[in-house]
Amino acid sequence: MSRRLRNSLLVALLLTATLAITVLVGKSPPLAARLLPESDGIIFTNLRPVRMVTHFDRKPVPHSSEYQQFIDATGIVFERDLDSVAFGLHRMANPNGPNGPVAFSEVFVGHFDGQRLTHYLESAATARETYAGHQIFTIPIQVPSQISSQPSQMIPTGRLLRVTQLGSDTIAASNAPTPEQIHAILDRYRAGVGFFSGSSLLTGLYPEVPIFSSFWGIGAVGLPFSEGGHVTVLGLHLPLPDSTPFVASLRYTTGLHLRVEQIAASDSEAAHSVQRLTTLLDLLRRMQLLQGGGDDQQAIRRIADSLKIEQHDDRAILTAVIPLDFVRSLANSSPKLASSASGIGSEMGHR
């Protein structure tokens, strides 16, 4: 075999191996999601591509006083320092309890000053626990009083936030009523999670998430919008129970593509969902025609026009294309997108 042919074969093998590894990593769930405990739903956001497209981290951000105190103490600015976050959603038996209908377990990956964060947690915590070689800090959550004449007066919610640092770039937290969930995260971290390991929900449904999706949700992702057992968005009651399993994703290819799959119990139930959602979509489109002609309204109209609802066997599938200009506008008008998505800063600030 000639030297040139041997070199060509070597290059081809290296390219094939690189492509195989890229596909393998692309189909592997993100580490933050693999660390989550068993849950009813999982939501994951990769903020790096959003930051690259919108540059929201470069915009001046008006912070609440509680969030600003958190920034001053830790040096962490979520819209700048957070790269990705995974939420595990836990249905609460009592939707009227301190957590409402859902509690959250969270894993944050980014750039953090571990020493400053530890000092902050030590000052905020009312209890500590050592588990699997890590310190867990328990912080009671308080919110501003709605009836006091003193705006700064805080009232307890009965909710606890447990926080631990997994590594120099990873933080875990949970506001579940018991420490079981934060312990499970630490157990997974200590055991070392493989590329395709994770909770039963993750291993069961993540393979259906389109590859390289920047945002995705699986399972009962309607739980945060639960009202009376049904999903409510912007005051609009969707004809779906909050326990409905979904595979939802946002992926950037030629544009920003939204795909939401409802996993129905049968083909006939999927057909019924398509019929109800199509009726709702027609109503929304009529409402859009009555709105003004501003840039945002035109973008929303374009999104509404791109919406399609189809049935594939036991799946009711909604797809849409979201203009990037609209995403940039949304990020500019809501510059706290990353910080409010994470929730940890405001919850720890409301201690």
BELGILIN-V20901 format. One line per field, one symbol per residue. burial: b if it has 16 or more other ideal C-beta (glycine too) atoms within 10 Angstrom, else e. Layout:
BEGIN
burial = ???
END
This chain:
BEGIN
burial = eeeeeeeeeeeeeeeeeeeeeeeeeeebbbbbbbbbbebbbbbbbbbeebbeebebbeeebebbebbebbbebbebbbbbbbbbbbbbbbbbeebeeebebbbbbbbbbbebeeeebeebbeebbeeeeeeeebebbbbbbbeeeeeeeeeeebeeeebbbbbbbbeeebbbbbbbbebebbbbbbebbeeebeeeebbebbeebbeebeeebbbbbbbbbbbbbbeeebbeeeeeebebebbbbbbbbbbbeeebbbbbbbbbeeeeebeebbeebbeeeeeeeeebeeeeeeeeebbbebbeeebebebeebbbbbebbbbeebbeeebeeebbbbbebbbbbbbbbbb
END
